[in-house]
């Protein structure tokens, strides 16, 4: 099978989507498939990723809200690239404009939409929760729901990584939703990477003694991640327990997060960690991962923390909540700094008392290759069905 992924979210400084796509290139080739990623880039070029795997970069315009990303600004060039590749199966990896472009591409290949983003949770619910109930918000954003329902008619499968998101999509009228949880990079994250000297050094960086609690936050510095709320929560918790927080990430909100920290010596922003092995070592050396975003579709960071043996402190909605519940983690009310602070204090007390449980007993998530094996199997089934009975939508 030849799979082409039209991935608007793939970028050199990308986060979870880049991790996912990089692994798909390797896993697809290992499973006998050819995987080609079409991504918006600074220039037209082809990047080989080994046998049966490559990235086709198309010269594209910088996305004005985040300069780390670009968008497909030349539609004829995108369609020409798809035509040249002649895929058996096509994916779109964003529910926005690129999905519409893939849905409207006149090729005959079956296609799947991977829900790497949950815009309603990231934006609409984040902005208006507390102002109006969810059904009212959904009604106000019915234009987006109509957009999703139209995509549902253009795609053969809508792949969701969490049951909560799947339930909302089905409730919104989508028919082709399939739940397939993602996973972690195999062989990267492990409790074995814990380094007590590194932990001691990170606590010293936070001006705290070795017996304090060390929390870590990992991810893009973007509004939906709610880093300022977590800074407030850790600051409040720090008035009751010795607790420090190190943040590993980068993004446009870096300065606003620094401003919110306001010189608190117990909260530090680390230099960007680009090496996956180093990130695994830093993550395993913390005591728990704290997460603030209720709009995660799967939450790769939380899965990586679980694989590192870390307890999770997460909001009660979204992919991070799913990861925390699956590993007996600590849950607080979404978007509530006071609730997050109280939960952090409860975790600190449990850790200090030795009742938070052995790290080795935290159940690890599935590895990403299991996700891809199930995904490719579902695609092969679609291909068999398409060859036996051509889709009238494509013929039209």
C-alpha positions in Angstrom: 0.0 0.0 0.0 1.2 3.5 -0.8 0.0 6.0 1.8 0.2 9.8 1.3 -0.3 12.0 4.4 -1.2 15.6 3.7 0.0 17.0 7.0 -0.4 20.7 7.5 0.8 20.4 11.1 4.2 18.9 10.3 6.9 21.4 10.9 10.7 21.3 11.9 9.9 22.6 15.4 6.6 20.7 15.7 5.6 18.7 18.8 3.3 15.7 19.1 2.3 15.6 15.4 5.9 15.6 14.3 6.7 12.8 16.7 3.7 10.8 15.4 4.5 11.3 11.7 8.2 10.6 12.1 7.3 7.2 13.7 4.7 6.5 11.0 7.4 6.9 8.3 9.5 4.2 10.1 6.7 1.9 11.0 5.0 2.0 7.6 8.3 1.0 5.9 8.9 -1.8 8.4 5.3 -3.1 7.8 5.9 -3.2 4.0 4.1 0.0 3.1 5.3 3.2 1.3 4.6 6.3 3.3 4.9 9.8 1.8 4.2 13.0 3.8 3.3 16.2 1.9 4.0 19.1 4.2 4.1 22.9 3.8 7.7 24.1 3.9 10.0 27.0 3.2 10.9 25.7 -0.2 10.1 22.9 -2.7 12.3 19.9 -1.9 12.2 16.1 -1.2 13.6 14.7 2.0 14.4 11.0 1.9 13.7 9.1 5.2 15.1 5.8 4.1 13.6 3.1 1.9 9.8 3.6 1.2 9.6 6.8 3.2 10.0 10.5 2.3 8.7 14.0 2.9 7.6 16.2 0.0 8.0 19.8 1.1 5.9 22.3 -0.8 6.8 26.0 -0.7 4.1 27.6 1.4 3.1 30.7 3.3 4.0 31.2 7.0 1.0 30.8 9.3 0.4 34.3 10.7 -0.6 33.1 14.2 2.4 30.8 14.7 5.6 31.4 12.7 6.7 27.8 13.4 4.1 26.5 11.0 3.0 27.1 7.4 -0.1 26.4 5.4 -0.8 25.1 1.9 -1.1 28.3 0.0 -0.7 26.9 -3.5 -3.6 24.5 -4.1 -2.7 23.5 -7.7 0.8 22.6 -6.4 -0.8 20.4 -3.7 -3.1 18.7 -6.2 -0.2 18.2 -8.6 1.9 16.6 -5.9 -1.0 14.2 -5.0 -1.5 13.3 -8.7 2.3 12.6 -9.1 2.3 10.3 -6.1 -0.8 8.4 -7.2 -1.5 7.1 -3.7 -3.6 4.0 -2.8 -4.7 5.8 0.4 -4.7 9.5 1.4 -4.7 11.0 4.9 -5.4 14.6 6.0 -4.0 15.5 9.4 -5.9 18.7 10.2 -9.6 19.3 10.4 -9.2 22.7 8.9 -8.6 24.0 5.3 -6.2 21.2 4.3 -8.8 18.6 5.1 -11.3 20.4 2.8 -8.6 20.5 0.1 -8.0 16.7 0.4 -11.7 16.0 0.5 -12.2 18.0 -2.7 -9.2 16.5 -4.5 -10.6 14.6 -7.6 -8.4 11.5 -7.2 -10.0 8.1 -6.7 -8.1 7.0 -3.6 -10.0 6.4 -0.3 -9.1 8.9 2.3 -9.0 9.3 6.1 -9.0 12.3 8.4 -6.7 12.0 11.5 -8.1 14.3 14.2 -4.8 15.6 15.5 -6.7 18.7 16.8 -9.9 19.4 18.7 -10.6 23.0 17.8 -13.9 23.2 19.8 -12.1 22.3 23.0 -9.0 24.4 22.2 -10.9 27.5 21.3 -14.7 27.6 21.7 -15.0 25.7 25.0 -11.9 27.4 26.4 -13.3 30.8 25.6 -17.0 30.4 26.6 -17.2 27.6 29.2 -18.6 29.3 32.3 -20.4 31.8 30.1 -22.8 29.4 28.4 -23.5 25.6 28.5 -21.9 23.3 26.0 -25.1 22.8 23.8 -25.4 26.6 23.5 -21.7 26.9 22.5 -22.1 24.1 20.0 -25.1 25.8 18.5 -23.2 29.1 18.2 -20.4 27.2 16.4 -22.7 25.2 14.2 -20.8 26.4 11.2 -17.8 24.4 12.4 -20.0 21.3 13.0 -21.5 21.7 9.5 -17.9 21.8 8.2 -17.1 18.5 10.1 -20.2 16.9 8.8 -19.3 17.8 5.3 -15.8 16.3 5.8 -17.5 13.2 7.1 -19.2 12.8 3.6 -15.9 13.3 1.8 -13.7 11.0 3.9 -14.1 7.2 4.3 -12.9 7.3 7.9 -12.5 9.9 10.7 -9.8 8.6 13.1 -10.0 9.7 16.7 -7.4 8.9 19.4 -9.7 9.1 22.4 -13.2 7.8 23.3 -14.2 11.2 24.6 -13.5 13.0 21.3 -15.2 10.1 19.4 -18.3 10.4 21.5 -18.6 14.2 20.8 -18.0 13.7 17.1 -20.7 11.0 16.9 -23.0 13.2 19.0 -22.4 16.0 16.5 -23.6 13.8 13.6 -20.5 12.3 12.1 -20.9 8.7 10.8 -17.4 7.5 10.0 -15.7 7.9 13.4 -13.2 5.2 14.4 -11.4 5.2 17.7 -7.8 4.2 17.6 -5.7 5.4 20.5 -2.1 6.4 19.6 0.9 5.5 21.6 4.5 6.3 22.4 7.8 5.9 20.5 9.0 2.4 21.4 12.3 2.2 23.2 12.6 5.9 24.1 10.8 6.6 27.4 11.4 4.5 30.5 11.6 4.7 34.3 15.1 3.3 33.8 16.3 6.7 32.6 15.7 8.3 36.0 18.8 10.1 37.2 18.8 11.2 40.9 21.7 13.6 40.3 19.8 15.3 37.5 16.7 15.5 39.7 18.8 17.0 42.5 20.2 19.5 40.1 16.8 20.5 38.7 15.5 21.1 42.3 18.6 23.2 43.0 17.8 25.2 39.9 14.4 25.8 41.5 16.2 26.7 44.8 14.6 23.7 46.6 16.1 20.9 48.6 16.3 17.3 47.5 13.3 16.2 49.5 11.0 18.7 47.7 8.6 17.6 45.0 9.7 18.2 41.4 7.0 18.6 38.8 7.6 18.9 35.0 5.5 20.4 32.3 6.2 19.6 28.6 4.7 21.1 25.5 4.2 24.0 23.2 4.0 27.5 24.8 0.5 28.2 23.4 -2.7 29.6 25.0 -4.6 26.3 24.9 -1.9 24.7 27.0 -2.8 27.0 30.0 0.8 27.4 31.3 0.0 30.6 33.2 -2.8 28.8 35.0 -0.4 26.1 36.0 2.2 28.7 37.1 -0.5 30.2 39.4 -1.4 26.7 40.7 2.2 25.7 41.5 2.8 29.1 43.1 -0.2 28.7 45.3 0.7 25.1 46.2 4.2 26.2 47.0 2.9 28.2 49.9 1.9 24.9 51.6 4.4 22.4 50.3 8.0 22.5 48.9 7.3 22.1 45.2 9.1 23.1 42.1 8.2 23.2 38.4 10.4 23.0 35.4 8.9 23.7 32.0 10.3 22.2 28.8 9.0 23.7 25.6 9.0 26.7 23.3 6.5 28.9 21.5 5.0 32.3 21.1 3.8 32.5 24.7 7.3 32.2 26.2 7.4 35.9 27.4 3.9 35.9 28.8 4.8 32.7 30.8 8.0 34.3 32.1 6.0 37.4 33.1 3.5 35.2 35.0 6.3 33.4 36.8 7.3 36.9 38.0 10.6 35.9 39.5 9.3 32.9 41.5 12.5 31.0 42.0 10.7 27.7 42.3 9.5 27.7 38.7 12.0 27.6 35.8 11.8 27.4 32.0 14.4 25.1 30.6 16.3 25.6 27.4 14.5 23.8 24.5 15.2 20.1 24.6 15.4 18.9 21.0 17.0 15.5 21.7 14.4 12.8 22.4 16.8 10.8 24.6 17.6 13.8 26.7 13.9 14.6 27.1 13.3 11.0 28.3 16.0 11.4 30.9 14.7 14.7 32.2 11.1 13.5 32.2 12.0 10.3 34.1 13.9 12.3 36.7 10.9 14.3 37.7 8.3 13.2 40.3 5.2 13.9 38.3 4.0 15.5 35.1 1.5 18.4 35.5 -0.7 19.2 32.5 -3.1 22.0 31.9 -4.7 21.5 28.5 -8.2 20.0 28.4 -8.2 20.0 24.5 -5.7 17.2 23.8 -6.9 14.6 21.4 -4.6 11.9 22.7 -1.9 13.8 24.7 1.4 12.4 23.6 3.3 14.1 26.4 1.1 12.4 29.1 1.6 9.0 27.4 5.4 9.6 27.3 5.2 10.5 31.0 3.4 7.3 31.8 6.0 5.4 29.9 8.6 7.2 32.0 6.9 6.0 35.2 5.5 9.4 36.2 2.2 10.0 37.9 0.0 12.4 36.0 -1.7 15.5 37.4 -4.2 16.5 34.7 -7.5 18.3 34.0 -10.7 16.3 34.0 -11.4 16.6 30.2 -9.6 15.6 27.0 -6.7 13.2 26.2 -4.7 14.1 29.2 -7.6 13.1 31.4 -7.9 9.8 29.6 -4.2 9.1 30.2 -4.5 10.1 33.9 -7.5 7.9 34.5 -5.8 4.9 32.8 -2.9 5.2 35.1 -4.7 6.1 38.4 -3.4 9.7 38.2 -4.6 12.9 39.9 -7.5 14.8 38.4 -8.6 18.4 38.9 -11.3 20.6 37.4 -10.3 21.9 34.0 -9.3 25.6 33.8 -9.4 26.0 37.6 -6.1 27.1 39.1 -7.4 26.7 42.6 -8.5 23.1 41.9 -5.1 22.4 40.3 -3.3 23.8 43.3 -5.3 21.7 45.7 -4.6 18.6 43.7 -0.9 19.4 43.5 -0.8 19.7 47.3 -2.6 16.4 47.7 -0.1 14.7 45.4 2.8 16.3 47.3 1.5 15.0 50.6 1.0 11.5 49.1 4.5 11.5 47.7 6.0 12.7 51.0 4.1 10.0 52.8 5.3 7.3 50.4 1.7 6.4 49.4 1.7 7.6 45.8 2.6 4.1 44.7 5.8 2.6 43.1 6.7 4.2 39.8 7.2 0.8 38.2 3.5 0.0 38.8 2.2 2.8 36.6 0.7 1.1 33.6 2.5 2.0 30.4 0.5 3.1 27.3 0.6 1.1 24.1 3.5 1.6 21.7 2.8 3.6 18.6 3.5 0.7 16.2 0.4 -1.1 17.6 -1.6 2.0 16.6 -0.2 2.0 13.1 -0.7 -1.7 12.7 -4.4 -1.3 13.4 -4.6 1.8 11.3 -2.9 0.2 8.2 -5.1 -2.9 8.6 -8.2 -0.7 8.5 -6.9 1.1 5.4 -6.2 -2.2 3.6 -9.8 -3.2 4.3 -11.0 0.1 2.8 -8.9 -0.5 -0.2 -10.4 -4.0 -0.7 -13.9 -2.5 -0.5 -13.0 0.3 -2.8 -11.6 -2.1 -5.4 -14.7 -4.3 -5.3 -17.2 -1.5 -5.2 -15.9 2.0 -6.4 -17.1 4.9 -4.2 -19.8 6.9 -6.1 -18.5 10.1 -4.4 -15.2 9.7 -6.2 -16.7 8.8 -9.5 -18.9 11.9 -9.3 
